[in-house]
Structures are given as C-alpha cells and as structure tokens.
C-alpha cells in the first residue's frame, strides 16, 4: 500500500493495516505504545498512545478496567452486533471517560494522538475512538514572575492552555465568557484560544482578531511572541501595541473592559487586545490600593518613563550647549569632574549606557546563584574604578544609575524597552543640536504615537481622540464607586459596569 496516499482520508477497517500505517506515519517512533485486547470470541481492539503525553494512571485504572471488568464481552447480543455498533457501545456505555469522540480520518487521528489522546481501533470498524487523557508534566500555578505586586493575587499563568483558561474562568463566572480554539502552525499545530465576554466586547474587534489569526501561515508557533508579531498593526515602531501579562487578574480585568484575550499553549504570557499607550503604565495593584495611592503611583510611573527616556539626553545637551542653564556652583563642580575625562559628554554617556545594557543582559543570563555578585561588581566596583581612573565623571554615574532605576518602575517590560531604545536616539539628537534636537525628537515621537493603531483603535486614546470620561481610569484612578462605566475606547456593547437596574436578560 502506498504510504503517501494512505495517510490521508478514511480509516481502513483492518486493524493490522491501520497499525502499520500509524507506525509508518510516525517513522517507527519508539514512544508510540500499543496495547492489544481481545474481548469475547470475536472482538479484537487496540489502544495507541504516545508515552509521556497520556495519564497512564487513569488509563489503567479507568479505561482498561472498564474494558476488561465491566462485562463488555458478556453481552448476550454482542455477536449479533457489527463493528460500528460495538464501537458505539464502547463509547456510550462501557468506557469510563468524559471526553470521547469518534474520528474517521487519519489527519484527525494523528493530530489527536500527538495531542495527548488515546486512540482506540476496533477490528472491522472504519471509525476510531479518541479518548482525551492528557497527562504530561506541568508546572504548578505559582507566583507571577514579571509583574509582581505587594497586595493582590499571587497566582500566575502556566504553560498549559487549559490551566490558563480555568484560571480566567475562576475570575469570571459568567455564561457570556466565550472560548474559541484554533490550531496554528503547520508543523507544531499549536492550540491558540481567544476569550471574550460576548455581551460586552465589540463584535468588530472579535472578527478582526479571528481574521488576523486565520491569516497566519507558518510552520511553528512556540510562544505568544510569534502571534504578537503576526497580528500587530505595524512593526515599524518601538512601542508595544499588544499588551501581554502572566497575571490572570490583569487579563480578566481586560476582558471585563471589552477586550479580547489570546492564549497560546506552551507559554504563561497571554496577549490582550486592543492595547493603548496608558495601559502599559497601569498595574494590577492599582485596583487593590486606595484611589489616591494608585493615582500617585501612576504619576510616578509617568515621571519614571520620561526620566528613562530623557535624562542622559538632557545631560549631554545642557553640558555641551547650554551651560548657562546650570547654576554657577554646579557648573564649576561639573567642570572639575570632567577635567580628567578624555571623552566628550556624548561619547561618555553612550559608553556608560552600553556598559549598563551589557550588565543588564548579563544579569538575566547568568545563573541566579552568582547573578547578584556580578550585579554588585558591575555597579559598584567597575563604576567606582572608572571614576577614579578618569574615564567617566561622577555626575555621569549618577545620571545612568537614576535612568536605570527609573526603567524598572514601568510595569510592562515592552514599554520600558521602548524608552531605552528612544533614549539612544535622543542622546544623539541632543549631542548634535542640543535642546532643539531633543524637542524635535519629542515632537516626532508625539506625531508617531498619534498615528499608531492597535486593532484599528487609536493608540493614544483617551488622550487623542480625547474621551473625558475615560480619564478617570487611565491617567487617574478614581474610587471604585465612581467607575460606573467601562472605558469607551474599545466601543463595548454594554457600557455600564455597575449601578445597573432591572433584571437579568433572559
């Protein structure tokens, strides 16, 4: 039988031929496990599964037990039934499992087999049974690693899709929370799911998300970052236009506001669309603290963003072109510090920023048991030695240190990276044109931000276009009793968040 043509289409009725085709399709892989059973005088069947992907405990205690101990072979009219009827009897009355489906083609059989399912083939039947018993090793639900909070839930997403969807459903126990799953990646066939509140979300956003997901044509999807690059509105920007988080409460809050969550099997980071500029300065903890504290913290983050982006550029521009703006005593101090420094301020700042970025990247890659020691050596010993050797000034060490600390204040890593990229551009503009160059750079950034879109929605909303009612939960954070409506940015169907009257819809 020709291997290339037999792996597609309808299953064969011969158990032996189906077994040969399965082994050929998987190249004789040694992790394909087969268990043959003979029930009664004329019923031969076989179970196939991939070792390591199936819960063998349930397989032996439930599936095999139900086949051998529940009297299937003692049915009086068993001999009168054909193979298809026997398969139906197994599915409906014998097997003790919840998720059982009949499949009739090889493509679906192979996909389910490699997704952690048990395949049951019966001699003489053109269909097979697929029993879902995934049992691979998972990481337990633990504390989120990228967006830690002092007060709030301490549970984070894992690499398993079903665990992540369950964590969201624990937060939103509503029948309108809908879940749709697709397979993306011709080779990996990764499960990608979208979750949204059907009675809240704008239908145009859901349709646009589905359209962009279905448009993806690639061999592999190994992390949500793959999806993010395929579906983002533009790649020509340093600013993130899709929000990601490993916190279930953050994603649930976005869904409640009328956004769509995109979950990818194999990663704890869930995407949330559409995303707006101010969303990246908000933390889950803002909604667990008092409103005045949350508003203050948000303004601190805005300030930290501008410090991260502008501090080195302003230092270079002012010390190079605008010394008259500096108090006289400070000018004398800076001149004394720079007396032995052989480099211009721009070169000095660029070298320090590059060294800092190298140390930061090294801190991520170095094993944790020595990472702290390397950090101390990099920041204290090297910095102090460079100042004493006359390579850099003490003021530059202060500027770079403040800039580095400020970058960690921004809750979302993508926005922090954007500020770090823009920092180098503004430093160059400040070195060549002074404050005029920095103002020109800021002007171009504002124009760029005004033109950005996230799934068709203005990126700078509610600042541009201006939506006054949305400022209470974007720039500021009003007390919860005042947050009676959802943000208008995404055009939700149900705008009211609380204080509704009347009964529940039928």
N, C-alpha and C positions, 0 to 999 in steps of 0.2 A: 504493500500500500504506500502511495506517495506521501511522504512526510509533510511536504509543503502545502498540500491541499487538504490533508486530513485533519489538520489542527484548527480548521475553521468549519463553521456550520453545525449541523445537527450531530448530537452524540450517537454513537452506534449502540446496538442492542447487545453486542457481545462484550461481556465483562473483560475477557482476556485482551481483546483488541483495544478497548478503552484504556486498560492499564498500560499496554505497550505505547500507545500514543501519549499518555501522560509522561511516561519516563523519557520518551524522545523529546517532548516539548521542553522538559527541564534539563535535558542533557545528561540524564542519569545521575542527577544530583543526589548525594548521599543523605541529605536531610529530609528527603521525601520518605515518609513512613507509610507502610501499608499493613492493614490488618484484615485478614480474610475470615469470614464466618459462614457456617452452613447451618441454617435454621430449618429444621424439619427435613423431609426427604428430598425436597425439590426446590429449596430456596437458598441460593448462593449469593452472597453480597460481600463487598469490600469497602473498608474505610481508608481514606487517604488524607494525610495532613502533613504540614511542614513542621519538623521538630523545632521547638523553641518559640513557635508562634501560637501554639494552642495550649489551653489549660488542660494538661493531661490528668489532673486530679478529677475534674468534672467529667472528662472523657471516660475514665474507668469507673467512677462511682455512679455516673448517671446514664451516659449513652450506652456503654457496653452492658451495664446492669439491666437497662430496660430492654435490650435486645435479647439477652440470654435468660433473664429471670422472670420476665413478665408474661410468659405463656404465649408468645407470638407463634411458636411452632405448633401449639396445641389447638389452634383454631380448627373447628370441625370442617368449615368450608374453605380452608386455606388452599387445598389442592384444586378447588374449582375456580380460584381467582387467577387472573393473568398477572403479568409482571407489573403493569401500570397500577392495577388495583392494589397489589401488595405494597407498592411504593406509597400509595395514598394511605393505606392502613398504617404503615410505619409513621408517616408524617402526622396523622391526626390522632392516633390512639396509643401508639407504643412508645415513641421516643420522648424522653423527659427533658425537653429543652424548649426554650422560649422562641428563639429566632430561627425558624426553619423555613426554607423556601425551596421550590422546585426550580431547577435550571435545565436548559435543553441544548445549550451550545457550548463549544469549547472555550471561546473567548471569556465568557462569563465564568465558566468553571475555573479556568486558570487564574483569573483575577481574584475570585473569592478564596481559592486555595492559598494564594500568596498574601492574602489579607488577614489570615488567621482563622480560616474556616475549615471545618471538616467536610470532606466530600464523601457521600455515600452512594455507591454504584451497585445496582442490582442486576443480576443476570437476566437478560431478556427485555429490560426496560430501556427506552430511548431517552428517558429523563434521569436526572440525578437529584439528590437532596443535598442542600447546602446548610450546614449547621454552624452558626456563628458561636465560636468559643475562644475568642482571643485571650491569650494568656502570657504574652511576653512580659519581661521585667520592666517595671515602670519606676520613675522617680516619684516619691511620695509628695503630696502637697506640702510645700514649705513656705518660708518667708520670701516675699519678692526681693530680688537682688538689685534691680536697677532703680526702683522708685520707693525707697524706704520711707516710712513715716513714724513719728513718735506716738501718735494716737490714731487708731483705726485698725481695720482688719489686717492680720498678719499672714494671710494666705495668698499664694500666688499660683499662676497657671503652671501646668506641667507640659511635657512633650506629647501627652496623649490627648487626642481630639475629644473623645467622649468625656474624659475627666473635665476638660475645659468648658464644654457646653453644659455639663452638670453644675459646675461652679457658678455659671451665669444664671442658670435656671433656679438655683438656690436663692439668688438675689431677686429675681423677677418671677414670681409665681403667677403668671397671667397667661390665659389661653391665647392671647394675641401675640405672644412671643413665638415667632415662627423661625424654623430652622430649615435651610436648604443645603444640600451637599452635592458637590461636583468632584469629578476626578480630573486633575490637570497634570500634564506631563506624560508624554507618550511612553516613556520608559519607567519612570517612578510611579506613575498613576497615583499621585498624592491626593488624599482627601482634603478638599478645601470647602469650608462651610461658611455660610453667611447667616447672621442672626439679626432680627429687627422686630420692632413692635408694629404689626400690620395696621393697627388703628391709630398710629401716631406718625409714622415715617411718611415722607413724601414719596409717592409711588415712582416719580421720575428718577429719584436717586437710586432706588432699588433696581429699576430697569437698567440704569446706566452702569451700576456695579455688575449686574449679570452680563451685560453686553461686553464689558471690558474683560471680565473673567473668561467668557466663552471665546474671546478673540485671541487668548494666549495660545501660542503654538510653540512648544518647546519640549525637549526630551525630559527635563528634570525640574522639579520644584522641591528643594530641600529645606527651605526656610521661608518665613513670610517676607523677608527682604527681596526674594525673587519676585513675588507677587507685587510688592510695592513698586519696583522699577517698571514692571509691565503696565500697571494701571494708573500711574501718576500722570497728571495733566501735562507736565513738562519736566524734562531732565536738566534743562538749562537754568538751573537756579541752585544756590547753596542752601536755600531754606527748605525744610521738610514740608511737604503738602499732604502727607498722610500721617496720622498720629498712630503710635504704637505703645503698648503697655503690657506688662505681665501681671497687672493687678485686676482681679475680677470686679472689684467695686468701681474702678475707673471705667472699665468697659461697660458695665451695667448702667452707670450714670449717663454715658454717651448714648446708649440705646434708648434710655428713658427720655432723652432730649431730642430723639428723632433721627439718630444716626444709625449707620449700618456697621456691624462688626464683621470682620473677615478673619476666620480662624483657619490655621493650617496645621495639619497633623505633623508632629515631629518638632514643634517649636513652642515655647511658652509665651512668645510675643504675638499678641493679637492686634490686628490693624483696625482703625476706626476712621470712617469717612462719612461726610467730608470733614476736613480739619481746617481750622482758622488760626491766624497768627497768634492771637492771645491765648488760645487753648494750650500752647506749649509753655506758658508761664503759670499754669494752674496746677495745683497739686491736690491729690485726694484728701489730704489733711485739711485743706481749706474749708471743707464742708463738715469737719468734725470739731473745729475750733469755733470760738465766737466770731461773729461777723467782723468786728473791729480788728481783731488779731489777724484774721485771714486777709483783710484788705491791706493792712500794714505789710504783711509778708509778701503780698503780690507786688506792692510798690518797691520793696527791697529787691525783688527779682528783676523788675524792670530796670532799676538802677544798676544792678549787677550786670545785666546784659549790655548796657551802654558802657560800663567800665571795662568789661571784657573786650568790647569792640573798639573803644576809642582811647583808652588810657595810654598805651605806648605811642599811638599816632600823635596825640596831643603833646606828649613829652618831646617827641622828635621835632614837631613843628615849632613849638614855643622856644625850645632851647636853640634851635637853628636859625629861625627867622624873627621871632617875636620876643626877644629878651626883655623889651620894655614892659611887657605884661607881668613880669615876675618881680616881686619885692626885692629891693636892693640887697638886703642881707642874704636872701635866698640865692640871688644871682652870684654873690661872692662865694657862698658855700658851694654851689654847683661848679663854679669855675675852678675852685681849689680841688674839688674831687676829680674833675676832668683834666687837670693839668698833666697827669702822667698817662692818661688813656690815649693810645695811639690811633684810635678809630673815630670817624665821625659818629654822631649820635645815631644816625640811621643804621649804620653797619653794626654798631654796638647793640642796638635794640634787636636787630634781625638775628644776630648771633645768639643772643640770650633767649629769644623766643624759640629758635630752632633747637637749642640745647634743652629747653624746657619740654618741648614736644617730644624729643627723643627720650627724655627721662620719664615722661608720662606714658609713652608707649611701652617702654621697658618695664615700668611698674605693672602694666597689665599682663605682660607675657612672662615675667619672672615668677617662679614658684612662690606661693604665698609665704612659706616659712622664711624666705630671705628677702621678700619684697620690701618689707618695712625697713630693713637695714639699708638696702640700696637707696630707698627714698631719703633716708636721713643723710647718707653720704652725698647723694646728689644735690640736695637742697642746702645743707649746712656746710659740709666740708668743701665741696667744689666751689660754691658761691663765695665763701669767705676767702678761699685761696685765690680765686680770680680777682677779688677786690684788692687783696694785699699785693698781688703780683702786678697790679696796674692795668689789667686787661679791660676791666669794666669799672664803672663808678658805683658807689653805694646807692645813689638815687635810682640807678637803673635796676639794681637788685630789688629795691622796694617796689618799683613800678611793675616789674614782671611778676613778683610774688603776689601783689594785690590783684593783678589781672588773672593769674592762675586760680587764686582762691575764688574770685568772682565767677569764674566759669563753672564752678561746681555748684553754685547757688541755683542755676537754671534747672528745673526739674527734669526736662526732657533732653536726652543726650543729643538728639538731632539738631535742636536749636543751639545748643552750646557749641557744637562743631561748626555750625554756620557762622556764629560770632567769631570763632577762632580763624576761620578762612578769611572773613571780611577784614579782620584785624591786620593781616599782612598787606592787603590792598590799600587800606587807609594809611598804613605806615609809609608805603611807597609814595602815595599822593602827598602826605604831609612832608616828606623829605624833599620833594621836588617843588611843591607850590605852597607849603606852609598851611596855615589855617584855611586859605582859599581852596586848596586841594582837598582838604578834609570836608569842607562844606559841599564842594562839588560831588565828592563821593557819597555823602549822605543824601544829597538831592537825587542822585542816580539810584540809590538803594530804595528811596521812597517811591520813585517812579516805577521801579521794578516790582515792588511789593503791591502797588496799586493795580498792576496788570496781571498779577498771579490769580489763578483759579484752582479750586480744589473740587473736582467733580462738578464743574460748572458754576460753583458758588464763589463769590468774591472772597479772596483770601484775607483781606483786611477788615471784613465785616466783624463787628458793628461800627467800626470807625469809618470805613468807606466801602459801601454806602453807609451813611450814618443811621443807626437804629437806636434811638434814645432808650427805649425800654429794655434793650439787651445789655446796656452798660451796667445794670445792677448785678449781673452775674458774669462779667467779663473783665472790664477794667477794675471794678469794685466787686465786693461780695456783700450784698445786702443780707439782713437777717432772714431766716427761713420763712417767717410769716409774710414777708414782703415778696418772696419769689413765687407769685401766684401763677405766672405763665411760663411756658417754655420759651427758649430763645427763638426768635423769628428767622434767624439766619438760614436754617435749613428748610423753612416753609412747612412745619409739621401740620398734619391734618387736624390733630387735637391740640390746640394751643394752650388750654388750661391745664395747669399742673396740680392745683389744689383749690379748695373752696368751691368745688362744683356742687350743684344741687340737682335733684332729680334722681330717678332710679337708673339702674344699670341697663345698658342696651340689651335687647333680647338676643 
